[in-house]
Amino acid sequence: MAHQGDREAQQRGPESPSIPSQPGAADGQDDVLQLAVQHHQGGRLAEAAGLYRLVIENDPSNAEAFRLLGLLHFHQGDNASARQLVEQVIEMAPQNATAHADLGNVFASTGDAESALESYQRAATIAPEAPEILAVMGQHLRNMGRAQDALEPLETAAELAPQSAEVLTTLATVLQETGDLDGAVKNYRRALSIKPDLAAAHANLGLALFHLEDLDGAIEHDRKAVELNPNAPETHFNLGWALFCSKYREEAERCFQKTIALDPSHAEGHLKLALARLADHDRDGAQLHFDQAAALARSPLKIGAKFKFEHDIQQYRHLYAKGLIDGEAQSLIAHLEMVRDALPGDLPHDRVFALGDTQTKLLGETYGAPHHLPECPALEGPAINPRLDRAALEKSYFKSDPEVLTVDGLLSQEALTKLRAFCREATIWQDIKPGYLGTYLKDGFCTPLLLQIADEMRTALPAIFGDHPLIELWSYKCDQDLQGLDVHADCAAVNVNFWISPDDANCDPDSGGLVLYPKEAPMDWPFARYNHDRDAIHDFVAQCDNEVTVPHRSNRAVIFNSNLFHKTDDVHFRSGYINRRTNVTMLFGHRASK
């Protein structure tokens, strides 16, 4: 799956290690310069600036006075003056590594990432054993999205300054981003052995331990991060999610409430508070926060693919034909067709790409927005088929090896009809992956009917779901010309996957469903490995020769141990918008709390 549904998006870096922000006078400087530095360090910037200028007036060759005055302007946000002064320093002293690094900071502040990197690299060439320069260059590479490239300078900086907790924390954060969670944990612990009260290290160590599924360890460090930084919404959020996944729901709910009290626009805080309310069967309270989360998370979609444009064109035509949207749809369709038709003919159908300025202008704000979001209320009667034989189904699940249960006729006919209509009509399909589109709780896939289904699922089969709350919910649509998801396992205890497409849309009734492998993902594999590492996963499941294939049927559910590897079976569906293969997935409980 593409979406973990945990705290990955909440990871924050520590304070960036950089050229020291507090200026220091070199030996031999006169009393005036030292007095200026004292004013600068004390925040009396006007006095410091006057004294720096006095030094420069009396000694125009004093490069350090120019540099410190430039640093003062930089701290005041006057990048133009800072750049001018620092460049004068470099002209006077081309081998002044600190000045080159200062210039890099100015460029970085103005958004010129490449020029900033060049300046940091010059500084590092001049002073290859200056850990503060290597550290700030590594942090900058990380900020550029080049985490792998950031490792070398940060590792060298950590070797040169093994007692710098800030450098070790930044190195750990980059290791975490590149998937080396064990290395990250090691360096966070080293940092905390030096500075036990470093809040950023505790916060990110909690994240790393969470992803290693050490929930107790995550909670321990999240609590410390809250204690050290009680006004940071993320610290409360991270603690809340670790507690929720550990089934400490009452305390978790208080953490989510604190998160949004500190930051009412915290979309993930609202989302997780909604899950906590739903876990207590408070569907109305959950709905309120799901809706707020979806509104807050809404943002312009900046990527596209041929099959995404085809889907949207067909969807708008479907809505227009049913009289659900007005004539404005014609212009929406025309713009989508213009963008699609202008794409290179040899561009693969499933290639996902960033939109250019012309494409963005043509598509406008409607692309990626819920232009049409129909109501999908809860039913007065049951949404889960009341004729299901609970005892027989639960017995079958626990007797099976692996734990896989096929349930036909999962939903009542009214629930199936309404949910199928919602998935066809709601313009909320914004997650673009090669071969399929997805929509999640945060996109608006959180209607009262869906919450009713998820809530009733737990009460319909209590022995299977136990005390496992819903932790994530999504739907995927497969393109008729492409396939769905490759082999993966999910970060949950129990997985419910059910199909709502009509049976006559499937050209091959023996396929189109789900393939499950009777091997669980090793518990010491982190999420990135058992969900994304194609080579490791395929090597692992290659040892299986008795996989279970469940063919597609409308209103058929497969309930299974989420730790089992599984994939979408081959898809051979008819063309046409209403025939797209559509599945709904619900995840219950966390993998580590089974």
C-alpha positions as CSV (number, residue, x, y, z in Angstrom):
1,M,0.0,0.0,0.0
2,A,1.1,3.6,-0.5
3,H,-0.1,5.1,2.7
4,Q,1.1,4.0,6.1
5,G,-1.5,5.9,8.2
6,D,0.9,6.6,11.1
7,R,3.3,9.3,12.2
8,E,5.6,9.4,9.2
9,A,4.4,12.8,8.0
10,Q,5.0,14.3,11.4
11,Q,8.8,13.8,11.5
12,R,10.6,17.1,12.2
13,G,14.3,17.8,12.0
14,P,16.2,19.3,14.9
15,E,17.4,22.8,15.0
16,S,19.8,22.9,12.0
17,P,23.4,22.8,12.9
18,S,25.0,25.8,11.3
19,I,27.7,28.3,11.4
20,P,27.4,29.6,15.1
21,S,24.6,32.1,15.3
22,Q,26.3,33.9,18.1
23,P,29.3,35.9,16.8
24,G,32.6,35.7,18.5
25,A,35.5,38.1,18.3
26,A,38.9,36.7,17.4
27,D,42.0,37.1,19.5
28,G,43.7,40.5,19.1
29,Q,40.5,42.5,18.1
30,D,40.3,45.9,19.7
31,D,38.1,46.8,22.6
32,V,35.5,48.4,20.3
33,L,35.0,45.2,18.3
34,Q,34.7,43.1,21.4
35,L,32.1,45.6,22.8
36,A,30.2,45.3,19.6
37,V,30.2,41.6,19.8
38,Q,28.9,41.8,23.4
39,H,26.0,44.0,22.3
40,H,25.3,41.7,19.4
41,Q,25.2,38.6,21.6
42,G,22.9,40.5,24.0
43,G,20.5,41.4,21.3
44,R,21.3,45.1,21.3
45,L,21.6,45.2,17.6
46,A,21.5,48.9,17.0
47,E,24.4,49.5,19.4
48,A,26.3,46.6,17.8
49,A,25.7,47.9,14.3
50,G,27.0,51.3,15.2
51,L,30.2,49.9,16.8
52,Y,30.8,47.6,13.8
53,R,30.6,50.6,11.5
54,L,33.0,52.6,13.7
55,V,35.5,49.7,13.5
56,I,35.2,49.6,9.7
57,E,35.5,53.4,9.4
58,N,38.7,53.3,11.4
59,D,40.0,50.1,9.8
60,P,38.5,49.4,6.3
61,S,40.5,46.2,6.1
62,N,39.0,44.6,9.1
63,A,37.3,41.6,7.5
64,E,35.8,40.3,10.7
65,A,33.9,43.5,11.4
66,F,32.4,43.4,7.9
67,R,31.5,39.7,8.4
68,L,29.8,40.3,11.8
69,L,27.9,43.3,10.5
70,G,26.7,41.1,7.6
71,L,25.7,38.5,10.1
72,L,23.8,41.1,12.0
73,H,21.9,42.2,8.9
74,F,21.2,38.5,8.1
75,H,19.6,38.1,11.6
76,Q,17.5,41.1,10.9
77,G,16.2,39.6,7.6
78,D,18.1,42.1,5.5
79,N,19.6,39.6,3.0
80,A,20.6,42.1,0.4
81,S,22.8,44.1,2.8
82,A,24.1,40.8,4.4
83,R,25.1,39.5,1.0
84,Q,26.9,42.7,0.0
85,L,28.9,42.8,3.2
86,V,29.8,39.1,3.1
87,E,30.9,39.3,-0.5
88,Q,33.2,42.2,0.5
89,V,34.7,39.9,3.1
90,I,35.3,37.2,0.5
91,E,36.9,39.7,-1.8
92,M,39.3,40.8,1.0
93,A,39.9,37.2,2.2
94,P,39.0,34.6,-0.4
95,Q,40.1,31.8,1.9
96,N,37.7,32.8,4.8
97,A,35.7,29.6,5.1
98,T,33.3,31.1,7.6
99,A,32.4,33.9,5.2
100,H,31.7,31.4,2.4
101,A,29.4,29.5,4.7
102,D,27.7,32.8,5.8
103,L,27.1,33.5,2.1
104,G,25.6,30.1,1.8
105,N,23.2,30.9,4.6
106,V,22.1,34.1,2.8
107,F,21.5,32.2,-0.4
108,A,19.5,29.5,1.4
109,S,17.4,32.1,3.2
110,T,16.5,33.6,-0.2
111,G,15.6,30.3,-1.7
112,D,18.6,30.0,-4.0
113,A,19.5,26.4,-3.0
114,E,22.0,25.7,-5.6
115,S,24.1,28.9,-5.0
116,A,23.9,28.1,-1.2
117,L,25.3,24.6,-1.8
118,E,28.1,26.0,-3.9
119,S,29.1,28.4,-1.1
120,Y,28.9,25.6,1.5
121,Q,31.1,23.4,-0.7
122,R,33.7,26.1,-1.1
123,A,33.7,26.6,2.6
124,A,34.2,22.9,3.2
125,T,37.0,22.7,0.6
126,I,38.8,25.5,2.4
127,A,38.2,24.1,5.9
128,P,37.6,20.3,5.4
129,E,37.9,19.6,9.1
130,A,35.4,22.2,10.3
131,P,32.5,20.2,11.6
132,E,30.1,23.2,11.8
133,I,30.6,23.8,8.1
134,L,30.1,20.1,7.1
135,A,27.0,20.0,9.4
136,V,25.3,23.0,7.8
137,M,26.1,21.7,4.3
138,G,24.6,18.3,5.3
139,Q,21.5,19.9,6.7
140,H,21.1,22.0,3.5
141,L,21.4,18.9,1.3
142,R,18.7,17.3,3.5
143,N,16.5,20.4,3.0
144,M,17.0,20.0,-0.8
145,G,15.6,16.5,-0.6
146,R,19.0,15.0,-1.1
147,A,19.2,13.0,2.1
148,Q,21.5,10.3,0.7
149,D,24.0,13.0,-0.3
150,A,23.8,14.6,3.1
151,L,25.1,11.5,4.9
152,E,28.8,11.9,4.0
153,P,29.3,15.4,5.3
154,L,27.2,14.7,8.4
155,E,29.0,11.5,9.2
156,T,32.4,13.3,8.8
157,A,31.1,16.2,11.0
158,A,30.0,13.6,13.7
159,E,33.5,12.1,13.6
160,L,35.1,15.5,14.0
161,A,32.7,16.6,16.7
162,P,31.7,13.4,18.5
163,Q,30.4,15.5,21.5
164,S,28.0,17.6,19.4
165,A,24.5,16.4,20.2
166,E,23.0,18.7,17.6
167,V,25.2,17.2,14.8
168,L,24.5,13.7,16.0
169,T,20.7,14.4,16.0
170,T,20.8,15.8,12.5
171,L,22.8,12.8,11.3
172,A,20.2,10.5,13.0
173,T,17.4,12.4,11.3
174,V,18.9,11.9,7.9
175,L,19.6,8.2,8.6
176,Q,16.0,7.9,9.5
177,E,14.9,9.5,6.3
178,T,17.1,7.2,4.2
179,G,15.6,4.1,5.9
180,D,18.4,3.2,8.3
181,L,16.3,3.2,11.5
182,D,18.8,1.2,13.5
183,G,21.5,3.8,12.7
184,A,19.2,6.6,13.5
185,V,18.3,5.1,16.9
186,K,22.0,4.6,17.7
187,N,22.8,8.3,17.0
188,Y,19.8,9.7,18.8
189,R,20.9,7.7,21.8
190,R,24.4,9.1,21.5
191,A,23.1,12.6,21.3
192,L,20.9,12.1,24.4
193,S,23.8,10.7,26.3
194,I,25.5,14.1,25.8
195,K,22.4,16.3,26.1
196,P,19.7,14.3,27.9
197,D,17.2,17.2,27.6
198,L,17.5,17.7,23.8
199,A,13.8,17.8,22.8
200,A,14.3,17.2,19.1
201,A,16.3,14.0,19.7
202,H,13.6,12.6,22.0
203,A,10.9,13.5,19.5
204,N,12.6,11.9,16.6
205,L,13.8,8.9,18.6
206,G,10.2,8.3,19.5
207,L,9.4,8.4,15.7
208,A,12.1,5.9,14.9
209,L,11.1,3.5,17.6
210,F,7.5,3.8,16.5
211,H,8.5,2.7,12.9
212,L,10.5,-0.1,14.4
213,E,7.3,-1.0,16.2
214,D,8.7,-0.5,19.7
215,L,5.6,1.2,20.9
216,D,6.7,1.2,24.6
217,G,10.0,2.9,23.6
218,A,8.2,5.4,21.4
219,I,5.9,6.3,24.3
220,E,8.8,6.8,26.7
221,H,10.6,9.3,24.5
222,D,7.4,11.0,23.3
223,R,6.5,11.7,26.9
224,K,9.9,13.2,27.4
225,A,9.5,15.4,24.3
226,V,6.2,16.6,25.6
227,E,7.8,17.4,29.0
228,L,10.6,19.4,27.3
229,N,8.5,21.1,24.7
230,P,4.9,21.2,25.9
231,N,3.8,23.9,23.5
232,A,4.7,22.0,20.4
233,P,1.6,20.4,18.8
234,E,3.7,17.6,17.2
235,T,5.0,16.3,20.5
236,H,1.4,15.8,21.8
237,F,0.3,14.3,18.4
238,N,3.2,11.8,18.3
239,L,2.6,10.7,21.9
240,G,-1.2,10.4,21.2
241,W,-0.7,8.1,18.1
242,A,1.7,5.8,19.9
243,L,-0.7,5.6,22.8
244,F,-3.7,5.0,20.5
245,C,-1.8,2.2,18.7
246,S,-1.0,0.7,22.1
247,K,-4.7,0.8,23.0
248,Y,-4.4,3.6,25.6
249,R,-7.2,5.4,23.9
250,E,-8.4,7.7,26.7
251,E,-5.0,9.3,27.2
252,A,-4.5,9.3,23.4
253,E,-7.7,11.3,22.9
254,R,-6.5,13.9,25.4
255,C,-3.2,14.2,23.5
256,F,-5.1,14.8,20.2
257,Q,-7.3,17.4,21.9
258,K,-4.2,19.1,23.2
259,T,-2.7,19.0,19.7
260,I,-5.6,20.9,18.1
261,A,-5.9,23.2,21.1
262,L,-2.3,24.3,20.3
263,D,-2.9,24.3,16.6
264,P,-6.5,24.3,15.4
265,S,-5.4,23.8,11.8
266,H,-3.6,20.6,12.6
267,A,-5.3,18.3,10.1
268,E,-3.7,15.1,11.3
269,G,-4.7,16.0,14.9
270,H,-8.3,16.2,13.9
271,L,-8.0,13.0,11.9
272,K,-6.6,11.0,14.7
273,L,-9.1,12.5,17.2
274,A,-11.8,11.4,14.9
275,L,-10.4,7.8,14.9
276,A,-10.4,7.9,18.7
277,R,-14.0,9.0,18.8
278,L,-15.0,6.3,16.3
279,A,-13.2,3.7,18.5
280,D,-15.7,4.6,21.2
281,H,-18.5,4.3,18.8
282,D,-19.1,8.1,18.8
283,R,-19.8,8.4,15.1
284,D,-21.2,11.9,15.2
285,G,-18.1,13.2,17.1
286,A,-15.9,11.3,14.7
287,Q,-17.6,12.7,11.7
288,L,-17.1,16.3,12.9
289,H,-13.4,15.9,13.1
290,F,-13.0,13.8,10.0
291,D,-14.7,16.6,8.1
292,Q,-12.5,19.2,9.6
293,A,-9.4,17.1,8.8
294,A,-10.5,16.8,5.2
295,A,-11.1,20.5,4.9
296,L,-7.7,21.4,6.4
297,A,-5.7,18.8,4.4
298,R,-7.1,20.0,1.1
299,S,-4.4,21.4,-1.2
300,P,-3.9,21.8,-5.0
301,L,-2.9,18.7,-6.8
302,K,0.4,19.3,-8.5
303,I,0.9,16.0,-10.3
304,G,-0.8,14.2,-13.1
305,A,-0.9,11.1,-15.4
306,K,-2.7,10.2,-18.6
307,F,-4.9,7.7,-16.8
308,K,-5.8,10.3,-14.1
309,F,-6.9,12.7,-16.8
310,E,-8.9,9.9,-18.5
311,H,-10.6,9.0,-15.3
312,D,-11.5,12.6,-14.5
313,I,-12.9,13.2,-18.0
314,Q,-15.0,10.1,-17.8
315,Q,-16.2,11.0,-14.3
316,Y,-17.3,14.5,-15.2
317,R,-19.1,13.2,-18.3
318,H,-20.8,10.6,-16.0
319,L,-21.9,13.4,-13.6
320,Y,-23.1,15.6,-16.3
321,A,-25.1,12.9,-18.0
322,K,-26.8,12.2,-14.6
323,G,-27.6,15.9,-14.1
324,L,-25.4,16.1,-11.0
325,I,-23.3,19.0,-12.3
326,D,-24.1,21.9,-14.5
327,G,-22.7,23.1,-17.8
328,E,-19.5,24.1,-16.1
329,A,-18.5,20.5,-16.5
330,Q,-18.0,21.1,-20.2
331,S,-15.2,23.6,-19.7
332,L,-13.6,21.3,-17.0
333,I,-13.7,18.4,-19.5
334,A,-12.3,20.6,-22.3
335,H,-9.4,21.7,-20.2
336,L,-8.6,18.1,-19.1
337,E,-8.7,17.0,-22.7
338,M,-6.4,19.9,-23.8
339,V,-3.8,18.9,-21.1
340,R,-4.1,15.2,-22.0
341,D,-3.9,15.7,-25.8
342,A,-0.8,17.9,-25.4
343,L,1.2,15.2,-23.7
344,P,3.9,13.4,-25.7
345,G,2.6,10.5,-27.6
346,D,5.2,8.2,-26.2
347,L,4.5,9.1,-22.6
348,P,3.6,5.9,-20.8
349,H,-0.1,5.7,-19.7
350,D,0.9,5.2,-16.1
351,R,3.7,7.7,-15.8
352,V,3.2,10.2,-13.0
353,F,4.7,13.6,-13.5
354,A,4.8,17.1,-12.0
355,L,2.4,19.6,-13.7
356,G,4.0,22.5,-15.5
357,D,2.8,26.1,-15.2
358,T,0.7,26.0,-18.4
359,Q,-1.0,22.7,-17.3
360,T,-1.6,24.1,-13.8
361,K,-3.2,27.3,-15.3
362,L,-5.4,25.3,-17.6
363,L,-6.7,22.9,-15.0
364,G,-7.3,25.6,-12.4
365,E,-8.3,25.1,-8.8
366,T,-10.9,22.5,-9.6
367,Y,-8.2,19.9,-10.4
368,G,-7.5,18.2,-7.1
369,A,-10.5,19.8,-5.3
370,P,-13.7,18.0,-4.3
371,H,-15.7,19.7,-7.1
372,H,-18.6,17.3,-6.4
373,L,-19.0,15.6,-3.0
374,P,-22.4,14.0,-2.7
375,E,-24.0,13.2,0.6
376,C,-23.7,9.6,1.7
377,P,-25.6,9.4,5.0
378,A,-25.7,6.5,7.4
379,L,-28.6,4.0,6.9
380,E,-31.5,3.8,9.3
381,G,-31.0,0.0,9.2
382,P,-27.8,-2.0,9.3
383,A,-25.1,-1.5,6.8
384,I,-23.4,-4.9,7.4
385,N,-25.6,-7.8,6.2
386,P,-27.5,-8.9,9.3
387,R,-27.8,-12.4,7.9
388,L,-24.1,-13.2,8.3
389,D,-23.5,-16.2,10.5
390,R,-21.2,-14.7,13.0
391,A,-20.2,-17.9,14.8
392,A,-19.4,-19.8,11.6
393,L,-17.4,-16.9,10.2
394,E,-15.3,-16.4,13.3
395,K,-14.7,-20.1,13.6
396,S,-13.6,-20.3,10.0
397,Y,-11.2,-17.4,10.4
398,F,-9.4,-18.9,13.4
399,K,-9.2,-22.4,12.0
400,S,-7.7,-21.2,8.7
401,D,-3.9,-21.2,8.2
402,P,-3.1,-18.6,7.2
403,E,-5.9,-16.4,8.8
404,V,-8.0,-15.6,5.7
405,L,-11.7,-15.4,5.6
406,T,-13.9,-14.8,2.5
407,V,-17.3,-13.3,3.2
408,D,-19.8,-13.0,0.4
409,G,-22.7,-10.5,0.7
410,L,-20.8,-8.4,3.3
411,L,-23.0,-5.2,3.0
412,S,-26.7,-4.9,2.9
413,Q,-27.9,-4.2,-0.7
414,E,-28.8,-0.6,0.2
415,A,-25.3,0.0,1.6
416,L,-23.7,-1.5,-1.5
417,T,-25.8,0.6,-3.8
418,K,-25.2,3.9,-2.0
419,L,-21.4,3.3,-1.6
420,R,-21.0,2.3,-5.2
421,A,-22.8,5.6,-6.3
422,F,-20.6,7.6,-3.9
423,C,-17.4,6.2,-5.3
424,R,-18.5,6.9,-8.9
425,E,-19.7,10.4,-8.2
426,A,-17.3,11.9,-5.6
427,T,-14.4,13.8,-7.2
428,I,-12.0,12.9,-4.5
429,W,-9.6,10.5,-6.3
430,Q,-6.3,12.4,-5.7
431,D,-3.7,9.8,-4.9
432,I,-2.1,8.9,-8.2
433,K,0.0,5.8,-8.3
434,P,1.1,3.9,-11.5
435,G,-2.0,1.9,-12.4
436,Y,-4.5,3.1,-9.8
437,L,-6.1,6.1,-8.1
438,G,-6.7,6.3,-4.4
439,T,-8.7,8.3,-1.9
440,Y,-8.3,8.4,1.9
441,L,-10.1,9.7,5.0
442,K,-8.2,13.0,4.6
443,D,-9.5,13.3,1.0
444,G,-13.1,13.2,2.0
445,F,-13.5,9.4,2.0
446,C,-15.1,9.6,5.4
447,T,-18.9,9.7,4.9
448,P,-21.4,8.7,7.6
449,L,-22.1,5.5,5.7
450,L,-18.4,4.5,5.7
451,L,-18.1,5.2,9.4
452,Q,-21.3,3.1,10.0
453,I,-19.7,0.2,8.0
454,A,-16.4,0.4,9.9
455,D,-18.2,0.7,13.3
456,E,-20.6,-2.2,12.6
457,M,-17.7,-4.4,11.4
458,R,-16.2,-4.5,14.9
459,T,-19.5,-5.4,16.5
460,A,-20.5,-7.9,13.8
461,L,-17.4,-10.1,14.3
462,P,-16.1,-9.2,17.7
463,A,-13.9,-12.3,18.1
464,I,-11.9,-11.3,15.0
465,F,-11.6,-7.5,15.6
466,G,-11.5,-7.6,19.4
467,D,-10.4,-4.2,20.7
468,H,-8.7,-3.2,17.5
469,P,-10.0,0.2,16.4
470,L,-10.1,1.5,12.8
471,I,-6.7,3.1,12.0
472,E,-7.1,3.8,8.3
473,L,-9.6,3.6,5.5
474,W,-9.2,4.1,1.7
475,S,-10.5,3.1,-1.7
476,Y,-8.5,2.3,-4.9
477,K,-9.7,2.3,-8.5
478,C,-7.7,0.3,-11.0
479,D,-7.4,1.5,-14.6
480,Q,-8.7,-1.1,-17.0
481,D,-5.4,-1.1,-18.9
482,L,-3.2,-1.4,-15.8
483,Q,-2.8,-3.4,-12.7
484,G,-3.2,-2.6,-9.0
485,L,-0.9,-3.1,-6.0
486,D,2.2,-5.2,-6.0
487,V,3.1,-7.6,-3.1
488,H,3.1,-5.9,0.4
489,A,1.9,-6.3,3.9
490,D,0.1,-3.6,6.0
491,C,0.8,-1.9,9.3
492,A,-2.3,-3.3,11.1
493,A,-3.7,-6.2,12.9
494,V,-6.7,-7.1,10.7
495,N,-7.3,-6.1,7.1
496,V,-10.7,-5.9,5.5
497,N,-10.8,-5.6,1.7
498,F,-14.0,-5.7,-0.2
499,W,-15.1,-5.0,-3.8
500,I,-18.1,-2.9,-4.9
501,S,-17.7,-3.1,-8.7
502,P,-20.5,-5.0,-10.5
503,D,-19.7,-8.6,-11.4
504,D,-20.4,-8.0,-15.1
505,A,-17.6,-5.5,-15.2
506,N,-15.1,-8.3,-14.7
507,C,-14.1,-10.1,-17.9
508,D,-12.5,-13.0,-16.1
509,P,-14.5,-14.3,-13.0
510,D,-11.5,-16.4,-11.9
511,S,-9.3,-13.3,-11.4
512,G,-9.5,-9.6,-10.5
513,G,-9.4,-10.2,-6.7
514,L,-6.6,-10.7,-4.2
515,V,-3.6,-13.0,-4.0
516,L,-2.4,-13.8,-0.4
517,Y,0.8,-15.6,0.5
518,P,0.9,-17.8,3.6
519,K,3.9,-16.1,5.0
520,E,3.8,-13.2,7.5
521,A,6.2,-10.3,7.2
522,P,9.0,-10.8,9.8
523,M,8.2,-8.7,12.8
524,D,11.7,-7.2,12.8
525,W,11.1,-5.7,9.3
526,P,10.2,-2.0,9.5
527,F,7.3,-0.7,7.5
528,A,9.4,0.6,4.6
529,R,10.7,-2.9,4.1
530,Y,7.6,-5.0,4.3
531,N,5.5,-2.5,2.3
532,H,7.9,-1.0,-0.2
533,D,11.1,-3.0,-0.6
534,R,10.2,-4.9,-3.8
535,D,13.4,-7.0,-4.0
536,A,13.3,-8.1,-0.3
537,I,9.5,-8.9,-0.5
538,H,9.7,-10.8,-3.8
539,D,12.6,-12.9,-2.5
540,F,10.7,-13.6,0.6
541,V,7.4,-14.7,-1.0
542,A,9.3,-16.7,-3.7
543,Q,9.6,-19.4,-1.0
544,C,5.7,-19.8,-1.1
545,D,4.1,-22.3,-3.4
546,N,0.6,-22.4,-2.0
547,E,-0.7,-18.8,-2.2
548,V,-4.4,-18.2,-1.8
549,T,-6.2,-16.5,-4.7
550,V,-9.6,-15.0,-4.0
551,P,-11.4,-14.0,-7.2
552,H,-13.3,-10.7,-7.5
553,R,-17.0,-10.7,-6.7
554,S,-19.2,-7.8,-6.0
555,N,-19.8,-7.3,-2.3
556,R,-17.2,-9.9,-1.4
557,A,-14.9,-9.2,1.5
558,V,-11.6,-10.8,2.4
559,I,-10.7,-10.5,6.1
560,F,-7.2,-11.5,6.9
561,N,-4.2,-11.0,9.1
562,S,-2.7,-7.8,7.8
563,N,0.9,-9.1,8.3
564,L,0.4,-11.6,5.4
565,F,1.9,-10.5,2.2
566,H,-0.7,-9.9,-0.5
567,K,-1.3,-8.2,-3.9
568,T,-3.9,-7.3,-6.4
569,D,-4.7,-10.3,-8.7
570,D,-4.5,-9.8,-12.5
571,V,-7.2,-7.3,-13.6
572,H,-9.2,-7.9,-16.8
573,F,-12.2,-5.5,-16.5
574,R,-14.4,-4.1,-19.3
575,S,-13.8,-0.5,-20.5
576,G,-16.1,2.3,-19.5
577,Y,-16.2,4.5,-16.4
578,I,-18.7,2.5,-14.3
579,N,-16.7,-0.7,-14.9
580,R,-13.5,0.3,-13.1
581,R,-12.4,-2.1,-10.4
582,T,-13.1,-0.4,-7.1
583,N,-12.1,-1.8,-3.7
584,V,-12.4,-0.5,-0.2
585,T,-9.8,-1.3,2.5
586,M,-10.2,-0.9,6.2
587,L,-7.3,-1.4,8.6
588,F,-8.0,-2.3,12.3
589,G,-5.5,-2.2,15.1
590,H,-1.7,-1.8,14.9
591,R,0.6,-4.6,13.8
592,A,2.6,-4.4,17.0
593,S,-0.5,-4.6,19.3
594,K,-2.0,-7.9,17.9
